[in-house]
Amino acid sequence: MKSISTIILAAGVGKRMHSRVSKMLHYLAGKPLLEHVIQTAHHLDSTKPPIVVVGHQSKQLRDALSHCFVTWVEQEHQLGTAHALLQALPHVSDHDHVLVLYGDVPLISLETLKQLVTTTPSAAFGMLVAHSYQPTGYGRIKRNAKGRVIGIIEEKDATEEEQLITEINPGIYFLPARYLKKWLPALKNNNAQQEYYLTDIVAYAVQEDVSVYTIEPATIEEILGVNDRIQLAHLERFYQRQQAEQLMRQGVTICDPARLDVRGEVQIGQDVCLDVNVILEGRVVIGDHCIIGPHTILRNVTLGKGVEVKANSIIDGAEIASDCVIGPFARIRPGTVLASQVHVGNFVELKNSIVDEKSKINHLSYIGDGEIGKRVNIGAGTITCNYDGMNKHKTIIGDDAFIGSDTQLIAPVIIGEGAVLGAGSTLTKNAPAHKLTLTHRLEQRSKNNGID
């Protein structure tokens, strides 16, 4: 069994992003580029943390990804990829194999890395290669007449003939640490950029008759780096198309795969329909036979079976039981739990509230810190006044209560089972069960409008 030390190079400046934010922290599918690579490294080998070499904006990176289990290594002066890798070697055992990855190559797959690790013999040099008809920006693979790799030439140092080579070097390597500890200190920077190129170690491998094994990824996008926002957008859409196709293979209907965004981990049942411009963020679980309307955001949500979420709704941090109907234009905020067959209608906002079976809140209402019983009807314009400027208070409404339109419930307050509140009431005291309660209303009068 090979002991693997994964080293992720993430010290680059990223000038072409034209951003004050580190390139490694730009988001793809809801996560920073570097975090994608860190997570893939953990999936490959969770026994030890990957080593991340940082330089430019290193504090920003460390702060943003402080939750990640990694070993941070500083490259104080950016003198090239070989120099960056050299900074990490003191943390690597002589008996380890080193896997070299890049913080701005976010979509390298676990399957490809496993293939690289398992097919490379213990004493050999393994590397990824790819064929591209647009190889601009990448080093070219040089082979001899027998097809064996004999070197890598960086694009800026390549002749016109060498630039016509379409086999490129993504820079992802797997080799014994002892080779790196021997070769890296011997590298020279006699090149156009006066940097220490990691690619030059291939020449050492050839000179010392170390076998060089190459494999190709399943797709070219796996090895593409992000150097500007155009490339970032390209990989975002590629990733989203992959997610959409995987869901469709599992029995999900997606009205337009080009207009779905998955920005987290999703679990979706069969015969679910996702309309256009649906965004799924965080951990999202959707049960069988749900219908998710257009322009909807689901974030850290669990939906039971048969839920319908109508257009332009936002559900965040909530648990929704089976056969509920939500929206259009509804907002359900964290801490909300809906039991089965609850209806939440247009321009209704719920926050940190529990709503029991078959209750309805259909129009223009705000329910915060509420505990709503079964079969309750809450009329249009109802507000739970839960915040007094210092503390939050709870409103409790019993089963089968009827709350008239334009009612203010000034918490803490309890409405008894089967109670009826008259429209336009402002409730400051508890309402008894099975009785009509309404607050004082001025006598209705009509006056002459001055027209004969």
C-alpha positions, -999 to 999 in steps of 0.1 A, spaced: 0 0 0 15 33 -11 16 61 16 5 93 -1 13 129 7 -8 152 -14 7 186 -20 -16 213 -34 1 243 -50 -19 275 -43 6 303 -41 -1 320 -75 -11 356 -79 -39 352 -104 -35 385 -122 -59 378 -149 -88 375 -125 -85 413 -118 -97 408 -83 -88 418 -47 -99 383 -38 -74 354 -41 -80 334 -72 -83 303 -51 -113 317 -33 -134 324 -63 -165 302 -62 -174 273 -84 -206 255 -76 -209 272 -43 -174 264 -30 -140 281 -34 -118 266 -61 -92 254 -35 -118 238 -13 -129 215 -42 -93 203 -45 -89 198 -7 -120 178 -5 -110 155 -34 -76 150 -17 -94 140 15 -116 115 -4 -84 99 -19 -67 96 15 -83 108 47 -56 95 70 -35 127 68 -42 163 57 -31 175 23 -2 201 24 -13 234 8 15 257 -3 3 293 -2 20 326 -9 1 355 -25 -28 366 -1 -20 336 21 -37 351 52 -69 356 32 -67 319 21 -60 306 56 -88 327 72 -114 317 45 -106 280 47 -98 277 84 -124 250 86 -104 227 63 -81 200 77 -48 209 60 -12 216 66 -4 252 55 31 259 41 43 294 31 62 302 -1 75 336 8 89 343 -27 70 331 -58 99 316 -78 80 289 -97 62 257 -92 93 236 -84 103 262 -57 68 260 -43 69 222 -41 103 224 -25 88 243 5 65 214 13 91 186 12 102 190 48 67 178 58 70 146 36 85 113 46 113 99 24 92 67 21 60 85 9 47 90 -27 38 126 -35 7 135 -55 10 171 -69 -23 190 -74 -32 226 -80 -56 249 -62 -69 264 -94 -77 230 -111 -110 223 -92 -126 195 -112 -99 169 -112 -119 138 -103 -113 112 -76 -116 84 -102 -88 99 -124 -65 103 -94 -72 67 -82 -63 55 -116 -31 75 -116 -21 62 -81 -30 25 -87 -15 22 -122 18 39 -115 44 13 -104 60 20 -70 94 31 -85 79 49 -115 69 85 -124 32 89 -131 17 119 -147 -16 131 -163 -16 141 -200 -44 153 -222 -49 161 -259 -62 195 -268 -66 212 -301 -64 245 -283 -32 239 -262 -24 275 -256 -11 281 -221 1 246 -214 35 229 -216 38 203 -244 47 167 -240 77 156 -260 79 119 -269 105 99 -288 99 76 -318 88 48 -295 62 70 -279 80 74 -246 79 107 -228 113 124 -230 105 158 -217 81 188 -213 86 221 -229 69 252 -215 49 272 -241 70 304 -236 102 284 -243 88 263 -271 98 266 -308 71 271 -334 72 234 -342 69 224 -305 39 247 -301 21 226 -327 21 196 -303 -14 190 -290 -5 167 -261 -4 189 -231 9 187 -195 -16 195 -168 12 193 -142 -4 166 -120 23 141 -110 26 111 -88 61 99 -78 83 88 -49 92 116 -25 129 105 -27 130 115 -63 117 150 -56 141 155 -27 170 146 -50 158 165 -82 142 197 -69 173 213 -53 193 206 -85 169 225 -108 180 257 -127 160 287 -137 175 292 -171 142 300 -189 121 329 -202 105 335 -169 135 328 -147 115 305 -126 121 270 -113 98 248 -134 85 216 -119 82 203 -154 120 200 -156 120 170 -133 107 149 -162 141 153 -178 158 140 -147 135 110 -147 145 103 -183 182 107 -176 180 83 -147 160 58 -166 129 61 -144 98 48 -162 73 76 -170 37 64 -170 9 86 -184 -28 84 -182 -56 107 -196 -86 120 -177 -121 112 -188 -127 148 -199 -104 177 -207 -123 199 -182 -109 178 -153 -74 192 -159 -83 228 -169 -71 255 -147 -89 288 -139 -69 318 -149 -96 343 -157 -134 346 -152 -141 333 -187 -125 300 -178 -143 300 -144 -176 304 -162 -168 276 -186 -160 251 -158 -191 262 -138 -214 254 -167 -195 221 -174 -199 211 -138 -236 220 -137 -243 200 -169 -226 170 -153 -249 174 -122 -280 178 -143 -272 147 -164 -265 126 -133 -299 136 -118 -317 129 -150 -302 94 -151 -317 89 -117 -352 98 -127 -354 135 -123 -371 157 -149 -351 189 -156 -369 213 -179 -337 229 -191 -304 214 -179 -286 246 -189 -306 265 -163 -300 244 -131 -274 252 -105 -263 227 -79 -242 243 -52 -239 216 -26 -250 180 -20 -283 170 -33 -305 138 -29 -335 138 -52 -362 111 -55 -379 98 -86 -404 116 -107 -394 150 -94 -397 180 -118 -373 209 -116 -384 239 -137 -360 265 -151 -336 286 -130 -338 264 -99 -309 268 -75 -300 241 -50 -276 251 -22 -260 233 7 -276 200 16 -309 195 -2 -331 164 1 -362 162 -22 -387 134 -20 -405 116 -48 -431 133 -69 -421 169 -59 -426 198 -83 -402 227 -80 -413 258 -99 -392 282 -118 -368 307 -102 -368 289 -69 -340 286 -44 -337 257 -20 -310 260 6 -303 233 33 -339 220 29 -356 186 33 -388 182 13 -411 152 18 -430 134 -10 -454 153 -32 -444 188 -22 -451 216 -47 -430 247 -45 -444 273 -68 -425 300 -87 -401 326 -72 -400 310 -37 -371 308 -13 -368 280 13 -338 281 36 -330 258 65 -365 243 67 -381 208 70 -412 204 48 -433 173 52 -452 155 24 -479 171 2 -473 207 12 -479 235 -12 -457 266 -10 -457 298 -30 -456 315 -53 -433 342 -39 -431 326 -5 -401 329 18 -394 302 44 -365 309 67 -343 288 90 -359 269 118 -393 264 101 -409 230 102 -441 223 82 -461 191 88 -480 174 60 -505 192 37 -497 227 49 -504 255 25 -482 286 25 -492 311 -2 -480 341 -20 -460 368 -2 -459 348 31 -428 347 52 -422 321 79 -393 321 104 -384 297 132 -420 284 133 -437 251 135 -469 246 115 -490 214 120 -510 194 95 -534 210 71 -530 245 83 -532 273 58 -513 306 56 -523 317 21 -517 355 17 -494 383 27 -485 372 62 -455 371 85 -452 343 111 -421 344 132 -414 323 163 -448 307 160 -463 274 170 -493 267 148 -517 238 155 -536 216 130 -562 229 105 -555 265 114 -566 292 89 -545 324 91 -561 352 71 -543 377 48 -521 403 64 -516 385 97 -484 394 116 -469 378 147 -452 407 164 -425 386 179 -397 411 185 -400 438 212 -367 455 203 -347 433 228 -361 398 228 -380 374 206 -413 360 219 -435 331 208 -470 330 195 -490 298 201 -521 291 181 -542 260 189 -558 235 166 -588 246 144 -583 283 152 -594 309 126 -574 341 125 -591 369 106 -573 391 81 -551 420 90 -545 408 126 -515 416 147 -506 390 174 -483 408 199 -462 380 214 -461 364 238 -496 354 232 -517 322 231 -548 316 210 -569 287 222 -581 257 203 -610 266 180 -608 303 187 -619 329 161 -602 363 159 -620 390 142 -605 407 112 -584 438 120 -577 428 156 -546 437 175 -542 410 202 -522 417 233 -538 391 256 -545 354 253 -576 345 233 -598 318 249 -607 285 231 -639 282 211 -648 319 214 -648 349 191 -623 375 201 -620 409 185 -605 441 197 -624 474 200 -635 489 167 -647 525 163 -683 529 153 -687 531 115 -701 564 103 -709 580 69 -708 617 63 -720 639 35 -692 642 9 -704 677 -1 -720 666 -34 -757 675 -38 
